[in-house]
Amino acid sequence: MRGVIKGALAEELNNSLRMKKGYESAIKKLPKGCLSIKKIKGHEYYYLVSRDEGRLKYVYKGQMPKDQIQKYKEAKEYRAKYRKLLSQVKKQIKYLRSSLRGKEAI
């Protein structure tokens, strides 16, 4: 009976590793950074904020069309969603690996 359980856990581990790769590649496809809005004399100006070697980097984008602004907002939401899922799957991988590391033969 233990062989069947270990097999199911090993299969679930492989599935989790595949999911982790998928989430990481989805995060890489999203545009880096997020938009910051600064109001100057009643006008809105946009800056793209990202990290570069541990430091914040602001890139001036000027006034942007609403569709581009929406694109960055959606990317921010997707990034948060994928990071949460990635965190959960990493915990699951850690648990499965520790479960499979038993002393009995598989």
Secondary structure, DSSP 8 states (H G I E B T S, - for coil): -HHHHHHHHHHHHHHHHHHHHHHHHHHHHS-SSEEEEEEETTEEEEEEEEEETTEEEEEEEES--HHHHHHHHHHHHHHHHHHHHHHHHHHHHHHHHHHHT-SS--
